Amino acid sequence: MAGKVKSKTDVSARAEAKGSARLCSLCGKKVDVIMSVSPTGKKRMRRICCGN
């Protein structure tokens, strides 16, 4: 076995994943994730940082 796979139902593993925030590769700050809805009604998750 190459590595131990973390279960989706493992609460501590989910908390650890949630605690590790994604950082911007340009400025190093935390990236905000928002849901945007297009005029046609399609939903999309977007990552916002550095004015992008």
Backbone hydrogen bonds, N-H to C=O, Kabsch-Sander energy under -0.5 kcal/mol:
donor,donor_aa,acceptor,acceptor_aa,energy
5,V,3,G,-0.6
10,D,7,S,-1.0
11,V,9,T,-0.9
14,R,10,D,-2.0
15,A,11,V,-2.4
16,E,12,S,-2.1
17,A,13,A,-2.1
18,K,14,R,-2.3
19,G,15,A,-2.0
20,S,16,E,-1.3
21,A,19,G,-1.1
24,C,29,K,-3.1
28,G,24,C,-1.0
31,V,22,R,-2.1
32,D,48,I,-2.1
34,I,32,D,-0.5
34,I,46,R,-2.9
36,S,34,I,-0.6
36,S,44,R,-3.2
38,S,42,K,-2.6
41,G,38,S,-2.0
44,R,36,S,-2.4
46,R,34,I,-3.4
48,I,32,D,-3.7
48,I,46,R,-0.5
52,N,49,C,-2.3
